Amino acid sequence: MGLLDGKRALVIGAASGIGRETAKLFAREGAKVAVADIDTSGAEATAAQISALGGGSCFVGVDVTKKASVSGAVDEVAGKLGGIDVLVVTPFVSTGMTVMEMTQSDWERQYAVMATGTLFAFQAVIPYMQKQGAGSLIATSSSHFGDYGSMTHPAMMPAYGSAKAAVELLVRSTATLHSPQGIRVNAVAPGFTVTQGSLNTLEEHGVKDMAMIEGMLGPGMPMGLGKPEDVAEGFLFLASDYSSYITGYSLPVDGGSLANAGGKLAP
Ligand SMILES: NC(=O)c1ccc[n+]([C@@H]2O[C@H](COP(=O)([O-])OP(=O)(O)OC[C@H]3O[C@@H](n4cnc5c(N)ncnc54)[C@H](O)[C@@H]3O)[C@@H](O)[C@H]2O)c1
């Protein structure tokens, strides 16, 4: 028996990293999983990996920065699965520019993918969950923003950090408004996790190999660098009925980074 038996889940951003491992874990735990991403071939590959595990899945292309694309994908998935019980939103983009380097387009791109994309996904899925009278919406924050407003984040990533702060507050206001309808709304706040996205971001800053990454970030992380599989377990908890009275929360899944000032202040 799986923790998500009978549930229908949509994971947006599941062509890579944390989203991909979350989709696979959900399938292993019995959910029917729809995989969505702007990278359609990556989404297809995730769906194929789920099928190889014996799970039920489908995939759809989506650009979360475009409201019509999101609502179209959500309608398609709800039609295929017969509803949506769990939504996970994980798209990522970051160029790591400092305040004085920041261009308007870079600022707006990061907001569009991570903050506005989460809003569009919530807006498209909530009507289905209202009809069902139940559901779990799960956004993705960042553990530097998960400790309830302390607002510490690497200075080299002001747009990324601001977009994650927006996600945190979107989660809380959506939870306040929609939890009375049976819709729980939470976020997972990963610490540094080894994914294609995080490696690409570090590479832009000249940090290219795992030894350098370990040296730079490892000391601030009591349990070491995260793997996408570790973070997927946080999403599983918030998707499952074992979090049935938890809403408006941001769950750090960061190997103890937040417990450690070094982790908070690491670049
Ligand atoms: N990896 C980390 O260290 C870390 C730390 C804290 C928070 N996070 C958060 O976790 C989430 C997942 O990050 P990851 O490291 O797995 O990233 P990743 O780059 O490996 O995966 C992100 C996915 O988002 C997709 N995507 C990008 N733009 C999109 C768009 N417009 N529409 C739809 N999909 C789009 C990409 O194609 C990719 O498949 C992000 O929200 C990120 O901010 C990651």
The ligand as a Tripos MOL2 file, in Angstrom:
@<TRIPOS>MOLECULE
LIG
   44    48     1     0     0
SMALL
NO_CHARGES

@<TRIPOS>ATOM
      1 N1         18.6890   22.7200   -6.4180 N.am      1 LIG1
      2 C1         18.7880   23.5270   -5.3550 C.2       1 LIG1
      3 O1         19.8660   23.6740   -4.7340 O.2       1 LIG1
      4 C2         17.5710   24.2500   -4.8600 C.ar      1 LIG1
      5 C3         17.6370   24.9310   -3.6190 C.ar      1 LIG1
      6 C4         16.5370   25.6310   -3.1600 C.ar      1 LIG1
      7 C5         15.3790   25.6590   -3.9310 C.ar      1 LIG1
      8 N2         15.3350   24.9940   -5.1210 N.ar      1 LIG1
      9 C6         14.1050   25.0550   -5.9040 C.3       1 LIG1
     10 O2         13.6930   23.7660   -6.2930 O.3       1 LIG1
     11 C7         12.9830   23.8470   -7.5350 C.3       1 LIG1
     12 C8         13.5400   22.8550   -8.5260 C.3       1 LIG1
     13 O3         14.8880   23.1890   -8.7780 O.3       1 LIG1
     14 P1         15.9060   22.1660   -9.4570 P.3       1 LIG1
     15 O4         17.2030   22.3920   -8.8060 O.co2     1 LIG1
     16 O5         15.2930   20.8220   -9.5150 O.co2     1 LIG1
     17 O6         15.9740   22.8140  -10.9320 O.3       1 LIG1
     18 P2         16.1930   22.1390  -12.3720 P.3       1 LIG1
     19 O7         16.7260   23.2520  -13.2230 O.co2     1 LIG1
     20 O8         16.9560   20.8810  -12.2950 O.co2     1 LIG1
     21 O9         14.6940   21.8340  -12.8370 O.3       1 LIG1
     22 C9         13.8060   22.8910  -13.0770 C.3       1 LIG1
     23 C10        12.8250   22.5360  -14.1850 C.3       1 LIG1
     24 O10        12.0190   23.7090  -14.4190 O.3       1 LIG1
     25 C11        11.7170   23.7310  -15.8070 C.3       1 LIG1
     26 N3         11.2900   25.0650  -16.2250 N.ar      1 LIG1
     27 C12        12.0630   26.1780  -16.3490 C.ar      1 LIG1
     28 N4         11.3190   27.1860  -16.8350 N.ar      1 LIG1
     29 C13        10.0620   26.7030  -17.0130 C.ar      1 LIG1
     30 C14         8.8520   27.2780  -17.4940 C.ar      1 LIG1
     31 N5          8.7880   28.5560  -17.9170 N.pl3     1 LIG1
     32 N6          7.7370   26.5130  -17.5350 N.ar      1 LIG1
     33 C15         7.7900   25.2060  -17.1330 C.ar      1 LIG1
     34 N7          8.9070   24.6070  -16.6770 N.ar      1 LIG1
     35 C16        10.0330   25.3460  -16.6190 C.ar      1 LIG1
     36 C17        13.0360   23.2970  -16.4530 C.3       1 LIG1
     37 O11        12.8430   22.8810  -17.7960 O.3       1 LIG1
     38 C18        13.4830   22.1750  -15.5300 C.3       1 LIG1
     39 O12        13.0150   20.9160  -15.9730 O.3       1 LIG1
     40 C19        13.0910   25.3200   -7.9820 C.3       1 LIG1
     41 O13        11.9260   26.0190   -7.6210 O.3       1 LIG1
     42 C20        14.2790   25.8330   -7.1920 C.3       1 LIG1
     43 O14        14.2220   27.2360   -6.9800 O.3       1 LIG1
     44 C21        16.4080   24.3040   -5.5990 C.ar      1 LIG1
@<TRIPOS>BOND
     1     1     2 1
     2     2     3 2
     3     2     4 1
     4     4     5 ar
     5     4    44 ar
     6     5     6 ar
     7     6     7 ar
     8     7     8 ar
     9     8     9 1
    10     8    44 ar
    11     9    10 1
    12     9    42 1
    13    10    11 1
    14    11    12 1
    15    11    40 1
    16    12    13 1
    17    13    14 1
    18    14    15 2
    19    14    16 1
    20    14    17 1
    21    17    18 1
    22    18    19 2
    23    18    20 1
    24    18    21 1
    25    21    22 1
    26    22    23 1
    27    23    24 1
    28    23    38 1
    29    24    25 1
    30    25    26 1
    31    25    36 1
    32    26    27 ar
    33    26    35 ar
    34    27    28 ar
    35    28    29 ar
    36    29    30 ar
    37    29    35 ar
    38    30    31 1
    39    30    32 ar
    40    32    33 ar
    41    33    34 ar
    42    34    35 ar
    43    36    37 1
    44    36    38 1
    45    38    39 1
    46    40    41 1
    47    40    42 1
    48    42    43 1
@<TRIPOS>SUBSTRUCTURE
     1 LIG1         1 GROUP 0 **** ****
